Amino acid sequence: MILALTGGTGFLGSHILRLAGESGIALRALARRPQPARDGVEWIAGTLDDAPALGRLVAGADAVLHVAGLTNAPDRAGFAAGNIAGTRAMLAAAAYAGVRRFVQISSLSAREPGLSDYGWSKGEADEAVHASGLDWTIVRPPAIYGPGDTAMLDLFRMAAKGFMMLPPRGRLSMIHAEDLARLLLALAGAPQTHGMTLEPDDQVPGGWDHRDFAHAVGEALGRRVRPVPVPAWLLRLAARGDGLVRGAKAKLTPDRARYFCHPDWVVSRDAMPPADLWRPAIDTPAGLRATAESYRAAGWL
């Protein structure tokens, strides 16, 4: 089996590359910059708006794993270019090359497209997949964490100081990047999931209360953490401040602040992947400890 992969140079992509190599699965991966040689991986130079590169990426592939996407952009047009146009370009390349199997990484935020430009763009990308005529499966993961992740780094840094600022009261689901990567690789050859939209998680019933999650991160760091719920208006103000301080590198943007304040980012039990295909293998408290250890080893904490 040969899989065509986008997003292979990112956080989730790094876990896919490692697990594919361990399983003997050949990957052809898109990259905008030169990458070090890696057994079992053929790097294809190009971007999602480079049609010839996408043609080389998918030629002769058995399935496409479309992982690439923008989680941060300056405006709606930026999200549209990265997430909607990028998905349409991959769908067109797959269809032209005769690659029927298409696995799309979306987001739980696509369930609430009116909350954020990011969620809107992921929802529109999903609609393009629906209309493609390919043998598609859409995966809408919840919050992804694990070694190498930078999105949750600020939360761990706060927790290391004994507190964690959180959105208003609510719940969320979690999934370790390695578990998600295993699911994506399994879906490449899973015809029973064609036409399905899946919402995988760590299978903690009802997800995680924000306060419980803060305490779990504290336990992973070996210290007591005080959760500090932040009102929505103050979170939006903090997002503006983060933009002024860190500019394009800001982690808390106004767009993110809007969907962070939504009280329910828990997966639907009715949308879980088939149990005979996949189950999460990593217990979240253990996964959080491994993530904290990786941050310390990298000098990030």
N, C-alpha and C positions, 0 to 999 in steps of 0.2 A: 504494500500500500504506500502510495505517495500522497502526502497532504500538502496543500498550498496554504500557507499561514501568513496572515497580516498581524502586525503587533508583536512580532517575535522579539523585538528589542526592548519591550516594556516589562513591567513587573510581572504580570500574569504570563506574558510570553516566555519569560525566563524559566518559569516552572514547566510550561509546556515543552520547551526545548529539552529540559533535563529528563522529564518523564518519557518523552518520545525516544530519546537516546537510550534510556534504560530498557525500553520495550522493543528496540530494533525497528522503530517506525521512521521511515525516511521523510524528511521535511524539506520543502522548498519555501524559503522565508523572504519576505520583502523587507528591505532596509534602505533608508535614505542615505546612510553613511557606511563606509567600509567596516566590515566586522571581522573579528578574528576567525580563522578556520575552526570548524567544529565537525566532528565525526557525525555523519548522518544528516548534515544540513547543507543545502545548497543555497547560498545567499544570492538574491536577485536584487540588483541595485535599482532603486526607483521609488516612486511615491504613488499614492492612490489616484493622483490626477495624471499619471503617466501610462497611457493606454498600452503602448508597446511593452513596457515593463510588466504590466498586469497580464498581458498575453503570455509572456515568458513564464510568469509565476504559475499560471494555471494549466499550461500545456501539458497534457498527459497525466494530470493529477486525478486521483480517485475522489477527492473531496476538498472543499474549501473550509477552512476555519477562519472566519473574519472576526478577529479580535481587536484590530486597530480602531481607535476612536478618540475623540477629544472629550475630556472631562472638564476642561477649562478653556474658555474663549472670551475675547473682549466683548462680543455682542452676538446676537442671534445669527447674523450672517456667518460669523466664524464657526458656530456650531453646525450650521447648515452645510457649509463647505466640507467640514471634517467628517461629520456623521451621516448626513443624508446623501450628499454627492459622492462621498467615498464609498458608501454601501452600494449605491446605484452603479458605480463604476465596476465594483467587484462582481455584482450580479451580471452585468453585461459581459464582462470578460469570461465568467464561468459559462454563461449560456452560449457565447460564441465558440468556446473551446469544447463544448459538449460535456462539461462537467455538471452532472445532475445534483450531486449532494452538496448542500450549502448549510453550514452551521454558523449562526449569527449570534454574537455576544451583544446583548442589549443591556438593560438596566431596569431594576424595579421602578425607577423614576419614570419610565415610559407609561406606567399605569396612571400617572397623574400629570399629563402633559401641560396642564395649565399652570403648574406650580413654578416651572423653571424653563429657561430656554434649552438647557441640557435635556431635560425630560421630554420636551417637545421634539427635539431633534432625534432622540432615540426612538420615540414613538413613530415619527415619520419614516425613519429608516426601516423600522419593523413593517410598516405598511408596504414599503417597496419590496421587501422580502415576500410578503403575502402574495403580492401581485406578480411575482417573478415567473411562476410556473415551474420552478425547480423543486427538488425534493428537500425542503428546508426544515430545519428545527431552529427555533429561537430560544436562547437561554437568557433569562433575566435574573442575574445574581443579585443578592443583597450586598451589604458591606463586605468587601473582600479585604483580608488581612494576611500577614505572613512575612517571613524574612524577605527583606528587600523592598518592602512597601514603604513609601514616603508619605502617602496620604494620611495615615494615622500617626505619623511620627510626632506631630505637635501634641496629640493627646497623651502619648507616652511621656513626652517631656514635661507636660503639666503634672501628670500623675507622679513623676519622679520627684516633684517638688511638694507633693502632698495634697494636691487638689486637681479637679478636672472640671473645666467649664463645659456645660452641656446645653443642648437645645432644651426648650420647654419639655415638660413631661411627655413621654412617649415610649414606644418600643421599636426595636429593630431586630432583624435577623442578621446572622453572621455566616461567613463561609471562609475556610482557609484556602489560599490560592492553590495549594497542591491538590486539594479535593476537587476544586473547580477544574483544574487542568486535567485531572483524571477523567472527569465527566466529559469534557470536550473531546478528548481523544477517543473515548468510548462511543460518543455520538457519531463520529465519522463513519462508523460501520454499523449503525443501528437503524435499520429501516422501520422498525416498529414505532419510532418517534417522528416519522415524517409528518409535517403539518402540525406539530405540537409546539406550544410555548411553555417552557419549563421554568420553575422557580426553585432552585436547589438551595439548601442551607445546611447548618450543622445538626438539624433535627432536634433542637431544643424546643419543646412545646411552647407555643406562644411567643417565641423569640426572647429577646433580652430587654428588660426594663433599662432605661438609660442609667439609672443609679446602680443597678446590678452589674452592668457592663463596666462602669467606673471602678467598682470594687474589684471586679475580676482583673482589670488591668493593674490595679494596685497590688493584688496578690501575686501577679506575674512578676512584678518588680520587687516584691518583698517588702512592701510598706503600706501603711494605712493611707487611704485616699478619701478626701471629702468631696462628694459630688456638689457642684455649684450650678444649679439650673439657671439659665440666662433667659430673660424675657425676649420675645421675638424682636421688639424694637431695638433692644440693646445689641442683639446679635447682628442685626442689619447695620447698626452703627459701627460695630467692631469690624465688619466686612469692609466698610469704606476705609477704616483706618488701616487694615491690613493691606489694602490696595495702595494706599499712600506710602506705606513703609516699604513693602516688598514689590510693588508694581506688578509686572506680569508673572512674578514668581509667588504671588499671594496664594495661600492655600484656602483661605476663607474669602470667597467672592460674594457679592450680593446675590448672584444666581444660586450659589450653594446655600447661602443663608436661607433663602426662600424654601428650598426643599428640605433642608435640615429641620425646619420648624414643623413639618408635617408629622403628626403624632403616630402614624402607623406605617412603618416600613418592614412589616413582617410578611414573609412569603405565604402564599396560599397552599394549604395542605393538598388541595385538589390539583395543583400544578407541579407536584413533586415528580422527579424523574422516576421511571419504573424501577422498583426495588430490585428486580432481577438483573438490571443493567448497572446500577450504581447505588452506593450508600456512602455517606461521609465516613472517613476513617480516622479523622483527627479530632479529638476532644478539644473544644475551644479553650478551656483553661490551660491545657498543655500546649496548645498552639500559641496562645498569648505569651506563655513563658519562653517558648522557642523564639518568638518574634522579639521579645525584650532582650534575650541573649544575643540575637543577631545584631540588634541596634548597638548594644554595648561593644560587641566585637568590632563593629565598623567605626566605633568612636562617635556615634550619633547621640549617645546618652551620656 
